[in-house]
Amino acid sequence: AQQVMVSTDVMARGVDLERVNLVVNLDLPHDAATYMHRVGRTGRFGSRGVCVSYVTEAELALL
């Protein structure tokens, strides 16, 4: 069975979860530090992970 958690940035900052293997960004944060915090949720504790970010063409330049 797959487990799914939907979270805001505020809630995610206080949570340390093991075995997060996928992070999906439905929007880009406004700063690089928040983006790194989001994508850093996956691949922790020596495991591998993937981050997928849905972006508009205008947001692509921000990556």
C-alpha distances in whole Angstrom, upper triangle without the diagonal:
4,7,10,13,17,20,23,25,27,24,22,25,25,21,21,17,16,14,14,14,15,17,19,22,23,27,29,30,34,34,33,32,30,28,28,26,24,23,24,20,19,20,21,21,22,19,19,18,19,20,21,24,25,29,32,35,37,34,34,37,35,33
4,7,10,13,16,20,22,24,21,19,22,22,19,18,15,14,11,11,11,11,14,15,18,20,23,25,26,30,30,29,29,26,24,25,23,20,19,20,17,15,17,18,19,20,17,17,15,16,17,17,20,21,25,28,31,33,30,30,33,32,29
4,7,10,13,17,19,20,17,16,19,19,15,15,12,12,10,10,11,11,12,14,17,18,21,23,24,28,28,27,26,24,22,23,21,18,18,18,15,14,16,17,18,20,17,17,15,16,16,17,19,21,24,28,31,32,29,29,32,30,28
4,7,10,13,16,17,15,13,17,17,14,15,12,13,12,10,11,10,10,11,14,15,18,20,21,24,25,25,24,21,20,20,18,15,16,17,13,13,16,17,19,21,18,17,15,15,14,15,17,18,21,24,28,29,26,26,29,27,25
4,6,10,12,14,11,10,14,14,11,13,11,13,12,10,12,10,10,11,12,13,16,18,18,22,23,23,21,18,18,18,16,13,14,15,12,13,16,16,19,21,18,18,15,15,14,15,16,17,21,24,27,28,25,26,28,26,24
4,7,10,12,10,9,13,14,12,14,13,15,15,12,14,12,10,9,10,11,13,15,16,19,20,21,20,16,16,18,15,12,14,16,13,14,17,18,21,23,21,20,17,16,14,14,15,15,18,21,25,25,22,23,26,24,23
4,7,8,6,6,10,11,10,13,12,15,16,13,15,13,10,10,10,11,12,14,13,17,18,18,17,13,14,15,13,10,13,14,12,14,17,18,20,23,21,20,17,17,15,15,15,16,18,21,25,24,21,23,25,22,21
4,5,5,6,9,11,11,14,15,18,19,16,18,15,12,12,10,11,11,12,11,14,15,16,15,11,12,14,12,10,13,14,13,15,19,19,22,24,23,22,19,18,16,16,15,16,17,20,23,23,20,22,23,20,20
4,6,5,6,9,10,13,14,17,19,15,18,16,12,12,11,12,11,11,9,11,12,13,11,8,10,11,9,7,11,12,11,14,18,17,20,23,22,21,19,18,15,16,15,16,17,20,23,22,19,21,22,19,18
4,6,6,8,10,13,15,18,20,18,20,19,15,16,14,15,15,15,12,14,14,15,13,10,13,14,11,11,14,15,13,17,20,19,22,25,24,24,21,21,19,20,18,20,21,24,27,25,22,24,25,22,22
4,6,6,7,11,12,16,18,15,18,17,14,15,15,16,16,16,14,17,17,18,16,13,15,15,12,11,15,15,12,16,19,18,20,23,22,23,20,20,18,20,19,21,22,25,28,28,24,26,27,24,24
4,5,5,8,10,13,15,12,15,14,11,13,13,15,15,15,13,16,16,16,14,11,12,12,9,8,11,11,9,12,15,14,17,20,19,19,17,17,15,17,17,19,21,24,27,26,23,24,26,22,21
4,6,8,11,14,16,14,17,16,14,16,15,17,17,16,14,16,15,15,12,10,12,12,8,9,12,11,9,13,16,14,17,20,19,20,18,19,17,19,19,21,22,25,28,27,24,25,26,22,21
4,7,10,13,16,15,18,18,16,18,18,20,20,20,17,20,19,19,15,13,16,15,11,12,15,13,11,15,17,15,17,20,20,21,20,21,19,22,22,24,26,29,32,31,27,29,30,26,25
4,6,10,13,11,15,15,14,16,17,19,20,20,18,21,20,20,17,15,16,15,12,11,14,12,9,12,15,13,14,17,17,18,17,18,18,20,21,23,25,29,31,31,27,28,30,27,25
4,7,10,10,13,14,14,17,18,21,22,21,20,23,21,20,17,16,16,15,12,12,13,11,8,10,12,9,10,14,14,16,15,17,17,20,21,24,26,30,32,32,28,29,30,27,25
4,7,7,10,12,12,15,17,20,22,22,21,24,23,22,19,17,18,16,13,13,13,11,8,9,11,9,10,13,12,14,13,15,15,18,20,23,26,29,32,32,29,29,31,28,26
4,6,9,12,13,16,19,22,23,23,23,26,25,23,21,20,19,17,15,14,14,12,9,9,9,7,7,10,9,11,11,14,15,19,21,24,27,30,33,34,30,30,32,29,26
4,6,9,11,15,18,21,23,23,23,27,26,24,22,20,19,18,16,15,13,12,9,8,7,7,8,10,7,9,9,12,14,16,19,22,25,29,31,32,29,28,30,28,25
4,6,8,11,14,17,19,19,20,23,22,21,19,17,16,15,13,11,10,10,7,5,7,7,10,11,9,9,7,9,10,13,16,19,22,25,28,29,25,25,27,25,22
4,7,10,13,16,19,19,20,24,23,21,20,19,16,15,15,12,10,11,8,5,6,9,11,11,8,7,4,6,8,11,14,17,20,24,26,28,24,23,26,24,21
4,7,10,13,15,16,17,21,21,19,19,17,14,14,14,11,9,10,8,6,8,11,14,14,11,9,6,5,6,8,11,13,17,20,23,24,21,20,23,21,18
4,7,10,12,12,14,17,17,16,16,13,11,12,11,8,6,9,7,6,10,12,15,16,14,12,8,6,5,6,8,11,14,18,20,21,18,18,20,18,16
4,6,9,10,12,16,17,16,17,14,11,13,13,9,9,12,11,10,13,16,19,20,17,15,11,9,6,5,6,8,11,15,17,19,16,16,19,17,15
4,5,7,9,12,14,13,14,11,9,11,12,8,9,12,12,12,15,17,21,22,20,17,14,11,8,6,5,6,9,12,15,16,12,13,16,14,12
4,7,10,13,15,16,17,14,12,15,15,11,12,16,15,16,19,21,25,26,23,21,17,14,11,9,6,5,8,10,14,15,12,13,16,15,14
4,7,9,12,13,15,12,10,14,14,11,12,16,16,17,20,22,26,27,25,23,19,16,12,10,7,6,7,9,12,12,9,11,14,12,12
4,7,8,9,11,9,7,11,12,10,11,14,15,16,19,21,25,26,24,22,19,16,12,11,7,8,7,10,12,11,8,10,11,9,9
4,6,7,9,6,6,10,10,9,11,14,15,17,20,21,24,26,24,23,20,18,14,13,11,12,11,13,15,14,10,12,13,10,11
4,7,9,8,8,11,12,12,14,16,18,20,23,23,27,28,27,26,23,21,17,17,14,14,13,14,16,13,10,13,13,9,11
4,6,6,7,9,10,11,13,14,16,19,21,22,25,26,26,24,22,20,17,17,14,16,15,16,18,15,12,14,13,9,10
4,5,5,6,9,10,11,12,15,16,18,19,22,23,23,21,19,18,15,16,14,16,15,17,18,16,13,14,13,9,9
4,5,5,6,9,10,10,13,15,17,17,20,21,22,21,19,18,15,17,15,18,18,20,21,20,16,17,17,13,12
4,5,5,6,9,10,11,14,17,17,20,22,21,20,18,17,14,15,13,16,16,18,20,19,15,16,17,13,13
4,5,5,6,8,10,12,15,16,19,20,20,18,15,14,11,12,10,13,13,16,18,17,13,14,14,11,10
4,5,5,6,9,11,12,13,16,17,17,16,14,13,11,13,12,15,16,19,20,20,16,16,16,13,11
4,6,5,7,10,12,12,15,17,17,16,14,14,12,14,14,17,18,21,23,22,18,19,19,16,14
4,5,6,8,11,12,15,17,16,15,12,11,9,11,11,14,15,18,21,20,17,17,19,15,14
4,5,6,9,10,14,15,13,12,9,8,6,9,9,13,15,18,20,20,17,16,18,15,12
4,5,7,7,11,12,12,11,9,10,9,12,13,17,18,22,24,24,20,20,21,18,15
4,7,7,10,12,11,11,9,10,9,12,14,17,19,23,25,25,21,21,23,20,18
4,6,9,10,8,7,5,7,7,11,13,17,19,23,25,26,22,21,23,21,18
4,7,7,5,4,4,7,9,13,16,19,22,25,27,28,24,23,25,23,20
4,5,6,7,8,11,12,16,18,22,24,28,30,30,27,26,27,25,22
4,6,9,11,14,16,20,22,26,28,32,34,34,30,29,31,28,25
4,7,10,13,16,20,22,26,28,32,33,34,30,29,30,28,25
4,7,10,13,17,20,23,26,30,31,32,29,27,29,27,24
4,7,10,14,17,20,23,27,28,29,26,24,26,25,21
4,7,10,13,17,19,23,25,26,23,21,23,22,18
4,7,10,13,16,20,21,23,20,18,20,19,16
4,7,10,13,16,18,19,16,15,17,16,13
4,7,10,13,15,17,14,13,16,15,12
4,6,10,12,13,10,10,13,12,10
4,7,10,12,9,9,13,12,11
4,7,8,6,6,10,9,9
4,5,5,6,9,10,11
4,5,5,8,10,11
4,6,6,8,10
4,5,5,7
4,5,6
4,5
4
